[in-house]
Amino acid sequence: MGLPFLIPKPWYGPVLAPVLISAFFVLACGLLFLLEEIGRKSKLSALAVSLHTAGLCIRYYSFVKDTGFIMTHGYKGVVYSWPLFTCGLAFCAAGFVLILRNPFFVCSRE
C-alpha cells in the first residue's frame, strides 16, 4: 500500500516493491471478500497477526536499512535487498495461508 511513501526518513526501493505489496493486499482482500460472499468467514488468529506484523517489519526494514549510507553518500551505490523484501512478503503470505486454513462456516440467511 502507500506505507513506503509515509516513511519519514530517506528510503530506497524500486517502484516494483510497493506495487508488489499493493498487489498482495488487493489479491488477499479480494479472495477473503469472495470467500465471505459464499458464506465462508475467516478467523484471524494471534499467529496470523504475528506473521503479518513480522512481515511488515521486515519489509519496512528492507526500505530503510540503508538510510545512514544514503544520508552520507546519496543514493548512488545503494542496492535494494530483494531477499529481505521477499522474506517479509513470505511471512505475510504465510499469515494469509494460515487465515485461509482456519475458516469457520456460517449459515446463509437466505
Secondary structure by P-SEA (a helix, b strand, c coil): cccccccccbbbbcaaaaaaaaaaaaaaaaaaaaaaaacbbbbbcaaaaaaaaaaaaaaaaaaccaaaaaaccccccccccaaaaaaaaaaaaaaaaaaaabbbbbbbcc
